[in-house]
Amino acid sequence: MSGEAILIAALSGRALAASARRAGFLPFVLDAFGDADTRALAGGVRTLRGHHKSSSRDMAVQLALDALREAAGGEIAGLILGPGFEDRASLAGHLGERYGLLGCSAKTIRLANDPATFFGLLSELGIEHPETVLKRPGDTRGWLSKRAGACGGRHIRRLPAPEMVPSQFSYYQREADGLPVSALAITGASGTAFAFTRSWSAPRRREPFRFGGIVSAEELDAELEARLVDTCLALIKPLGLVGLVSFDFLVSDSNVLLLEVNPRPGASLDVLDDAGGTLFKAHIAACRGEDAVEILASQWRPKPHACAYLYADQGEVEIGAVNWPGWVSDVPASGQHIRKGNPIATVHAEAETPQIAREICAKRLEKLAAVVYPDQNDEKI
């Protein structure tokens, strides 16, 4: 393996690691899974399972990153944070000082993930969003409970059903109709460029908004695209956004509602990046104050792409020896035990159109499920 070394820390670092490799970097990854394909992509991997917050946990993150930097020979381009640090702004700030953060600052992470500050800012700017409160409503009908800084949709509960244990990070939002549309932005001193995705859920009884998959969007209506872009641009300076960031919306005939801003690379990287890792290159350039927009204009050549999660919904499973197809990523290690309802792996599809890519993805989910759960017996795969 060769290339400039770079640190990646995320709940799952595979997508960033893959993009980094395509861009010519050598990733050293800290995440919670240590999937087989992440290990194949990276110059080194450290795994910290669980997601609890404590000073000892923060020290474990630092020690793991120190070990990865040492494995890289001590010379690194910097650190990129993916999903998993949204509610840990102080830690992000410390890590940025220690390793050189390539992405949004700790201040930006805090602003984007503090419900009182963030939704207060939206109100000040006149940006439409679902009604949001910090205290559980007396009449809970039509309300959702959410946890600030969480990702993947599994934390969202439809009230009055029991919510996850309320904490200082809980907030409440009135449920609204609409189709999920996200804007991926690369923003920096040279300007901002946008691309769009659509996502869908894979609901289960207590997790009605669990993330299902994502696809690069068909060409949007010009008026809708302009509204989305204007909303995003209005938030870039107030939040201090830089590099790859995303904005999640609910879009209906009557409303365009902003749900959240993710101040880091996310799931859309999987479906919008190209074979040359251009989005990763542009992210690095934007964070270094270079011309990211020119890189995109001259190099970015994505294909319609969809990906979707296969969950262990048919029962817990222990992974044996599997000949994983090339269209599968986030491959669990042999012997790993996966609890019912947790993600097993991700399937991908490229096609002539986003719709066809999504349809192929759905078929591949069925194929992979048949491999993971052969004849619904108790044999290991």
C-alpha positions in Angstrom: 0.0 0.0 0.0 1.2 3.5 -0.7 -0.2 7.1 -0.6 -0.3 9.9 1.9 -1.5 8.6 5.2 -4.7 10.0 6.7 -6.6 9.2 9.9 -10.3 8.4 9.9 -12.5 8.1 13.0 -16.1 7.2 12.7 -18.8 4.8 13.9 -18.2 3.0 10.6 -15.1 4.1 8.6 -15.4 1.9 5.6 -17.0 4.5 3.2 -14.5 7.1 4.0 -11.6 4.6 3.8 -12.8 3.4 0.3 -13.1 7.0 -0.9 -9.7 7.8 0.5 -8.1 4.9 -1.3 -9.8 5.8 -4.6 -8.3 9.3 -4.1 -4.8 8.0 -3.6 -4.6 8.3 0.2 -3.7 5.5 2.6 -6.3 5.5 5.4 -5.7 4.4 9.0 -9.1 3.8 10.5 -10.7 3.8 14.0 -14.3 2.6 14.1 -16.7 0.4 16.0 -16.9 -2.5 13.6 -13.5 -3.3 12.1 -15.2 -4.9 9.0 -13.2 -7.1 6.8 -13.3 -4.8 3.8 -12.3 -1.8 6.0 -9.2 -3.8 7.0 -8.4 -4.6 3.4 -8.6 -1.0 2.4 -6.7 0.5 5.3 -3.0 0.7 6.4 -4.2 -0.1 9.9 -7.5 -0.5 11.8 -8.3 -0.1 15.5 -11.8 -1.0 16.8 -13.6 0.4 19.8 -17.0 -1.1 20.2 -19.9 0.6 21.9 -20.8 4.3 22.0 -20.8 5.4 25.6 -19.4 8.7 26.7 -16.8 8.9 29.4 -13.3 10.4 30.0 -11.9 6.9 29.8 -13.6 6.3 26.5 -12.2 9.6 25.1 -8.7 8.5 26.3 -9.2 5.2 24.5 -10.0 7.0 21.3 -6.9 9.2 21.6 -4.7 6.2 22.4 -6.1 4.3 19.4 -5.4 7.2 17.1 -1.9 7.6 18.5 -1.3 4.0 17.7 -2.6 4.5 14.1 -0.5 7.6 13.6 2.6 5.6 14.8 1.7 2.8 12.4 1.6 5.4 9.6 5.1 6.4 10.4 4.1 9.6 12.3 3.4 11.6 9.2 -0.3 12.1 8.4 -2.4 14.5 6.3 -4.8 15.0 9.2 -7.9 13.5 10.8 -11.3 13.2 9.2 -14.3 12.5 11.5 -17.3 10.7 10.2 -20.6 9.8 11.9 -20.3 9.1 15.6 -18.9 12.3 17.0 -21.9 14.6 16.6 -22.6 14.6 20.3 -18.9 14.8 21.3 -17.9 18.2 20.2 -15.4 18.7 23.0 -13.6 15.4 22.1 -13.6 16.5 18.4 -11.9 19.8 19.4 -9.2 18.0 21.4 -8.6 15.5 18.5 -8.4 18.4 16.1 -5.7 20.1 18.1 -3.8 16.8 18.3 -4.0 15.5 14.8 -5.2 18.4 12.6 -8.9 18.2 11.8 -9.8 18.1 8.2 -13.5 19.1 8.4 -15.8 21.2 10.5 -14.6 22.6 13.8 -15.8 21.6 17.2 -17.8 24.8 17.4 -19.6 24.0 14.2 -20.3 20.4 15.4 -21.7 21.8 18.6 -23.9 24.4 16.9 -25.3 22.0 14.4 -26.2 19.4 17.0 -27.6 21.5 19.9 -31.4 21.6 19.2 -32.0 24.9 21.1 -29.2 26.7 19.2 -29.8 25.0 15.8 -33.6 25.4 15.6 -33.4 28.8 17.1 -31.0 29.8 14.2 -33.5 28.3 11.7 -36.2 30.5 13.1 -34.1 33.6 13.0 -33.2 33.0 9.4 -36.8 32.2 8.5 -35.9 28.6 7.4 -39.0 26.3 7.5 -38.6 23.2 9.8 -40.9 21.0 11.8 -42.2 22.4 15.1 -39.5 21.4 17.7 -39.5 21.6 21.5 -37.0 20.5 24.1 -39.5 19.2 26.7 -41.8 16.2 26.1 -45.2 17.6 25.0 -48.2 17.0 27.3 -50.3 15.7 24.4 -47.8 13.5 22.5 -50.0 12.5 19.6 -48.3 13.4 16.3 -44.9 14.0 18.0 -41.6 12.2 17.5 -38.8 11.9 20.1 -35.2 12.3 18.8 -31.7 12.3 20.2 -29.4 15.1 19.3 -26.2 13.9 17.6 -27.6 10.5 16.8 -27.5 9.0 13.2 -29.2 6.2 11.3 -32.7 6.9 12.4 -32.9 4.1 15.0 -33.2 6.7 17.8 -36.4 8.2 16.5 -39.6 7.1 18.2 -43.2 7.9 17.3 -45.0 9.1 20.5 -46.9 8.2 22.6 -45.2 4.8 22.3 -42.3 4.4 24.7 -39.2 6.4 23.6 -35.6 5.7 24.2 -34.5 6.7 27.7 -34.9 10.5 27.7 -31.7 12.4 28.4 -30.2 15.8 28.1 -29.8 15.1 24.4 -33.5 14.4 23.8 -35.8 16.7 21.9 -39.2 16.5 20.3 -40.4 17.2 16.8 -43.9 17.3 15.3 -44.1 14.6 12.6 -44.5 16.0 9.1 -45.3 14.5 5.7 -42.8 14.5 2.8 -40.2 12.6 0.9 -36.6 12.6 2.3 -34.2 14.5 0.1 -30.7 15.4 1.1 -28.2 17.9 -0.3 -24.5 17.0 -0.2 -22.4 20.1 -0.3 -18.7 20.7 -0.6 -18.0 24.2 0.7 -14.9 26.2 1.1 -13.2 29.5 0.2 -13.7 28.8 -3.5 -17.5 28.4 -3.2 -20.0 25.7 -2.7 -21.1 22.8 -5.0 -24.2 20.6 -4.5 -25.5 17.1 -5.3 -28.7 15.5 -4.2 -29.8 12.1 -2.9 -33.1 10.4 -1.8 -33.2 8.0 1.1 -35.8 5.5 2.5 -36.4 3.8 5.7 -36.4 0.1 6.7 -38.9 0.3 9.6 -39.4 -2.2 12.3 -41.9 -2.1 15.2 -40.0 0.1 17.6 -37.8 1.8 15.0 -40.1 3.2 12.4 -37.5 5.5 10.9 -34.5 3.1 10.7 -32.3 3.9 7.8 -32.9 1.7 4.8 -30.9 3.0 1.9 -29.9 5.9 -0.3 -29.7 6.6 -4.0 -28.3 9.5 -6.1 -31.3 11.6 -7.0 -32.9 12.0 -10.4 -32.7 15.5 -11.7 -34.7 17.7 -9.4 -37.3 20.2 -10.4 -35.5 23.5 -11.0 -37.6 25.5 -8.5 -37.2 22.8 -5.8 -33.4 22.6 -6.4 -33.2 26.4 -6.1 -35.1 26.4 -2.8 -32.9 23.6 -1.3 -29.7 25.4 -2.4 -30.8 28.8 -1.0 -31.6 27.2 2.3 -28.2 25.5 2.5 -26.3 28.6 1.5 -28.0 30.6 4.2 -26.5 28.3 6.8 -23.0 27.8 5.7 -21.5 31.0 7.2 -23.6 31.0 10.4 -22.6 27.4 11.2 -19.1 27.7 9.9 -19.4 24.7 7.6 -16.4 23.5 5.5 -15.7 20.5 3.4 -18.2 17.7 2.9 -21.5 18.3 4.8 -25.1 17.4 4.2 -28.6 18.8 4.8 -31.6 16.6 5.3 -35.0 17.8 4.1 -38.6 16.6 4.0 -40.1 17.6 0.7 -43.9 17.7 -0.1 -46.1 19.6 -2.5 -46.6 22.3 0.0 -43.5 22.4 2.1 -39.7 22.1 2.1 -38.7 21.4 5.7 -35.2 21.2 7.0 -34.6 18.4 9.5 -30.9 18.6 10.3 -27.4 19.5 9.1 -24.7 16.9 9.3 -21.3 18.8 9.6 -19.3 15.8 8.3 -19.2 13.3 5.4 -22.1 10.8 5.6 -23.9 8.0 3.8 -24.2 10.0 0.6 -20.5 9.6 0.0 -21.2 6.0 -1.0 -23.5 6.9 -3.8 -22.1 10.2 -5.0 -18.4 9.6 -5.1 -16.8 8.4 -8.3 -14.0 5.9 -9.3 -11.3 8.6 -8.7 -12.4 9.5 -5.2 -13.1 13.0 -6.4 -15.3 13.9 -3.5 -12.6 13.0 -1.0 -10.1 15.0 -3.0 -12.4 18.0 -3.0 -13.1 17.7 0.7 -9.3 17.8 1.5 -8.9 20.7 -0.8 -11.8 22.7 0.7 -10.4 22.1 4.2 -7.0 23.3 3.1 -8.4 26.4 1.6 -7.8 25.3 -2.0 -10.2 25.3 -4.9 -12.5 22.4 -4.4 -15.1 23.5 -6.9 -12.6 23.4 -9.7 -11.7 19.8 -8.8 -15.3 18.8 -9.0 -15.9 20.6 -12.3 -12.9 19.0 -14.0 -12.8 15.6 -12.4 -16.1 14.5 -10.8 -17.8 11.8 -12.9 -20.3 9.8 -10.8 -22.6 7.1 -12.0 -26.2 6.5 -10.7 -25.7 4.5 -7.6 -27.8 3.1 -4.8 -27.0 1.3 -1.6 -29.1 -0.4 1.1 -28.5 -2.0 4.5 -29.3 -5.7 5.2 -30.5 -6.0 8.8 -30.6 -9.1 10.9 -34.4 -8.9 11.0 -34.9 -12.7 10.5 -33.0 -13.4 13.7 -29.6 -13.2 15.3 -26.8 -14.7 13.2 -23.2 -15.8 13.6 -21.1 -15.2 10.5 -19.2 -18.1 9.1 -17.2 -18.5 5.9 -19.0 -16.6 3.2 -18.0 -15.8 -0.4 -19.3 -12.3 -0.3 -20.3 -10.8 -3.7 -18.4 -7.8 -5.0 -21.5 -5.6 -4.6 -21.4 -6.1 -0.8 -19.5 -3.8 1.6 -19.3 -3.4 5.4 -18.5 -7.1 5.4 -18.6 -8.6 9.0 -15.6 -10.7 10.1 -16.0 -14.4 10.2 -17.3 -15.5 13.6 -18.9 -12.2 14.4 -22.3 -12.5 16.2 -24.9 -10.0 15.0 -28.0 -9.4 17.1 -31.5 -9.4 15.7 -32.3 -6.0 14.2 -28.7 -4.9 13.8 -27.1 -4.2 10.4 -25.2 -7.1 8.7 -23.8 -5.6 5.5 -24.5 -3.1 2.8 -25.4 -3.9 -0.8 -24.7 -1.6 -3.8 -25.8 -1.2 -7.4 -24.8 1.1 -10.2 -27.0 1.4 -13.2 -28.1 3.7 -16.1 -30.6 5.5 -13.8 -31.0 5.9 -10.1 -34.4 4.1 -10.2 -32.9 1.1 -11.9 -30.0 1.1 -9.4 -32.5 1.1 -6.5 -34.4 -1.8 -8.0 -31.2 -3.8 -8.4 -30.4 -3.0 -4.8 -33.7 -4.4 -3.6 -33.1 -7.7 -5.5 -29.6 -7.9 -4.1 -30.9 -7.5 -0.6 -33.1 -10.5 -1.1 -30.2 -12.5 -2.6 -27.9 -11.7 0.3 -30.6 -12.4 2.9 -31.0 -15.9 1.3 -27.3 -16.5 1.8 -27.3 -15.2 5.4 -30.5 -17.1 6.3 -30.4 -20.3 4.2 -33.8 -22.1 4.6 -34.3 -20.3 7.9 -32.3 -23.1 9.7 -29.8 -22.8 12.5 -26.7 -23.6 10.5 -23.8 -21.1 10.4 -23.3 -19.4 7.0 
